[in-house]
């Protein structure tokens, strides 16, 4: 299985150098780095791996949901149980990092020194009301727009610009497809905002694959967002979220949960 990740990524559309920035300085713990590399090559010992590769006689179903095969891709991007909380937390951490940097650049007064302590407010305003930053807010429009909420909105009153920042920690290896989908998804909202307020409006997709893959367009999009956002730091935030999910499912909470569930089932059967 070694090398599957490199074989599968589209080298023409993926920025190979930037994709591996997170691993170059060695500032992640060795255990975390090895876990992510193993996840990229699909060689962590999931129940599906144990069944199909190691030929052990165990159930291949996912520990949290008990419905689908427990593959790496399922755990880190497609689990219905994990989607309710864990994927949202990973997504929101990347959003919070961007939000903190934007606030710092635009002169918003913050009560925290580090981004990882930052809790975004629904509305932040810079000194002199020059820039307004909205967090996870709907845009009120004259007609009904299905997709009227983006992760971060920057309204620059001086430049008369409206920026919709959309973040996705994508499970698809083709991050290019996800970028295009996000831009298309918010096209109607962009047109409506321009029509209502006569301001320049653009959608900025910030798409990072769950194990760090980014496209050739990533730097171009991120460069439009106020402040210099380090690609490596955004990658690390997404990757740490993925590592936490893997650790939680394969090593901790859900394995214990299933052991306890099996013990309870056995006890009930014995009573019968």
N, C-alpha and C positions, 0 to 999 in steps of 0.2 A: 504493500500500500504506500510505501515511501515515495514521495514526489507527486502524489495525486493532485495536490493543490496547484503546483506549478504547471502541471499538464493541463488542468482544466481552466485556468484563467485565460481570458482573451488578451494576449499581449499587445495587440494593436490599440485597444481601447483603454486598457488598464495602465496606470502609471506605475511601472514596476519599482522604480527607485523610491517613490513616495510610499508605496504600499508597505515597504519593509522598514520605513523610518523608525517605527516604534521599537524595533529590535536592535538597532545599531549601537545605541549608547549603553545598553545593558543596565538601565535603571529600573527595570522590573525584576522582581524576585525570580530566581531560576525556576522555581516550581511553576510560577504563572506562565513564564515564557515557554517552558516545555509543554505545558498543558495546551496552550493555544496552538503551538506547532503541531502537536498530536491531533488536535481537533481539525486543523486544516487538512491533514492527511487522512482523517477519518479512522484513526487507530486507537482512540480511547475505548476502554472496555465497557461499552454499553451492552445492554442485554441482547440487542440485535447482533452486535459484533461477536458476542459470546456464542450465540446460536449458529450464525451463518459462517463465521470465520474459524472459530475455535471448536465448532461442532459439539458444544455441550448441550445437554438435554434440559434446557430451561425455557420458560416462557419469554418470548421476545418483546412483549408489550411494555410500553413506557410506564415507569413507576408512578409518576404523578397522575396521568390520565387513564391508564389501563385500556386504551382504545387502539392506539397506533404503535407501529414498531418503534422501539427506542433506538433511533439512529442519532448521530451527532447533530445533523441538520434539524431533526425534529426537536431535540432538546433546546437548541440555542435560537431557534427562530420560528418553529411551527407548533409548539405545544399549547393547546387551548387552555390548560390550567395555568401554565407559566405566563401566558399572554395577559392574564387578568392583573398581574402585579409585577412580576420580575422584568418582563420586557418593557413595561412602562417606566419602571425605575431606571433601567439602563438608558432609555431614550431621554428621560427627563434630566439625567445627570449631564449628558452632552448639551442639552438645551440650556441648563443652568450655567454651564461653563461659558457658552456663547453670550448669554444674557449678562453675566457678570462683566465680561470684557467689553461689551457694548456700553454698559452703564459707566464703566471707568473712562472710556474714550469720550463719551458725550457729556461728561461732567455731572452725572447723577451722584448725589451723596449716598454712600453706602456705609452700613454699620459693621461690615465684616472685611477682614483683610485678605482672606483667601477665597477663591471661587468655590472650593468644596464646602465652605461654611455658609455659602450664599443661599438664601431662600427667596426666589423671585417674587415680587409683588405683582398684582394684576396690572397696575399702571405705575410707571416711573416717569418723572419729568425732570429734564435737565434745568440748570439754573437759567433763568430768563425765559423759560418755557419754549426754548428753541427746538428741542427734540422731545417727543413723547414715545415711550417704549411700552408696548402692550404685551402681556404674557398670557398666551392661551385664551385669547378673547375673540368673540364673534364680531364680524364687521356688519354694521347695520346698513342694509341696502334697500333701494326702492322696490326692487323685485326679488323674489325668492331665489337665492343661490344655494344649491345643495352644500357645496364646500366653501363655507364662509368663515372658517376659523383656521388660522395658521399658528405655529408654535410661538413665533415672535414677530411682532409688527413694529417697524420703526417709521414714525411720521416725523419728517424734518420740515418744520414750519418755515424755515428760511429758504431752503432749496426747493420747497414744494415737491417733495418726493415721498413716495410710499413704498416701503419694502416689506415683502412678505417672506419670512424665513421659514422654510419647511425642513425639518430634520427627520431622517429615517435611518435606523440601524437595520440595514436590510439583510435578510437571510438569503437572498438570491445572489448567486455568484456574478450575475450580470448587473452590476450597479448602474451601468449606462441606461438600461431599461427602466430602472427605478427613477433615475433623474428625469427621464423624458415623461414618465407617468405623472410625477409630481407637478411638473410645469404644465402639462395638459390639464391636470385635475383642477388647478387654480386659474386657468385661463379665463373662465367666465367671471370670476371675482375680480381679476385684474382689469378686465374691460369695464365692468360696472363701476369700479372705483374711479377709473379715469373719466368715465362719462359723468359721474355725479359731482366730482370735485375738481376736475380738470387738472390733475396732477400726474406726474410721471410715476408709473407703478411697475414694479418688476418682482418676479418670484425668484428667490434664491434657494435652490435645493442643496442641502448639506447631507450627502448620502455616504455612509460608511458601512461597509459590509461587516458582519458580526465578528470576524476575525481580523479586520483591519484593511481589507482591500478598498482602494479608492481609484477613481477614474482620472483620466487626463484632464478632465474639466474641473476637478475639485478645487484646485488652487484658484482658478479663474472666478468661480462662484464665491468662494470664501473671501477673496480679495475685495469684493464689493461691500462686505460687512464692515462697519466701523471698527477700527483697531486691527492690529496685526495678530491674527489667530494662528498659532503654531499647529501645523498639520499633525505633528507627532503627538502633541498633548491631547488633541481631540481623538486621535486614534486610541491612545492609551486609555482614555476614559471609557470608550466603547468596549475595548478589549477587556478591561478590568471587570466591566459589567457582565460580559460573556463568561469570563473565568469564574466569577461568583456563581452564576447560574449552573455551570457545569459542576462545580464543587458541591453546590447545594443538592443537586439531583443525584450525582454519582457517589458522593461520599457521605452526605450528612442527612438532612431532614427527611427526604423522601424515602431513602433506604430504610431509615428507622421507622418511618410511618408504615411502610409496607410490612416490615417485620412485626410491628405491633398489631397491624390488621390481621395478618396471618395467624398470630398467636391467639387473638380474640376468636377468629373463625374456628381454630382448632379446639379451643375451650368449649365453644358452643356445640360443636359436633360431638365432643366427648360427653357433654351433658345429655345430649339426645340419646 
